[in-house]
Every structure is written in structure tokens, then in C-alpha cells.
């Protein structure tokens, strides 16, 4: 007769947050799943599955425990996990449960304007880089309520060109990443200058004003 087996299971992420005693990790981080308190002499395997039936990982039992790591590509969400011990010739099968939660990962990026100074009638290329390579979504470049251009994110970067009809001014631009199912939104700033054409009867050679992201103007000091 095989001996009756019991065990416990828990989740132990490499980077952890606590929320009402739950284990919380950011998207892209692995979660270590552990089954322990099995008999010391037990052999066989422990398979960890989600409530939807996805196999998260599987481990061989050694010295009364089994541990393995999930993939880093698990989508954000709450995971109810069942650990199933296979049993062996001496010990019966057993199950235990645990849980963890994956939340969206934070993002950061840098923004750039090229050229940083130009004459009226010339488009400025606005770009970002530094986002995760798997990130999707869009980046919107704006000042105040005016959208200068929008670009899709590919391989962690994106770029687009402004209109050629912008007035002479110093523009402070906010780049806003939309975020997606796996990543949170973020912002970055850059600036560029459109200079007046001296001798043009329609414009003066006075120092252009700075246009900020609140839509107001002021002189650069």
C-alpha cells in the first residue's frame, strides 16, 4: 500500500510586491513555483498549472521538494495555480494550490528632435527610443493641445515628422507613450527651434518665444 502524500505550494518571484498577502510581479519577470513538505524519499514530478489549464512549469522531486520557474512572457493577470504531484511506487499523488499576480511593466524613453533648429517651411523629425523591444502602441508628440505627429512603436522606438507650417518659435514637446496590454504608459520631453527669416516682411528677427506644453508663451532667458 502506498503512503498518503501531502504537500504545500507557494510562489516566490525574484522581484516581489505584497498586496493583501498575494505575490505580485511586473510583466517580464519570472515567478518561481515551489512545492515542498513532500516525503524525503518521494520521487516523481510536480506539474504547476493555471486555472485555465496552461502548464506553467514542471519539476522533478528531490529531497521532498520541487521547484521551477515560469516563462517571462505570461500576460498580466491573476493566476490561480494548482501543483500536482505525480506520485510514485511508494507515495500517492497529491495536489496543493497557490497564486500570484502579474501587472504591467513600467516604461521609460528618451525623446529627440532633428534638427533641433530650422527655418520655417521645414519639417522636424520627432523620435523616441528606449522602450521595451516587445512594446506596441503609439507615441504622440504634442505641445499644449496641439498634436504635432503620432508614430507607431516598433522595436522600442518610433519617429514621425511635424507639419512644415509651424510658426517661428521655441517648442517644448511632450512625447506620450500610450502603453499596451503588457506595458504602462510614460512620457518624455524634447524641444526644437523654428527661427524667423530675417528680411521676410511677414516675420521679424526677434528672439522666438518658448511655447510650452500648457500652450502659453515666454521668452527664453
ABEGO torsion letter per residue (X at the ends): XBBBBBBBBBBBBABBBBBGGBBBBBBGBBBBBBBBGBBAABBEBBBBBBAAGBBABBBBBBGGBBBBBBBAABBBEBBBBBBBBAEBAABBBBBBBBBBBBBBBBBBBBBBBOBABBBBGBBBBBBBBGBBAABBEBBBBBBEABBABBBBBBGGBBBBBBBAABBBBBBBBBBBBAEBAABBBBBBBBBBBBBBBBGBAABBABBBBBBBAAGBBBBBX
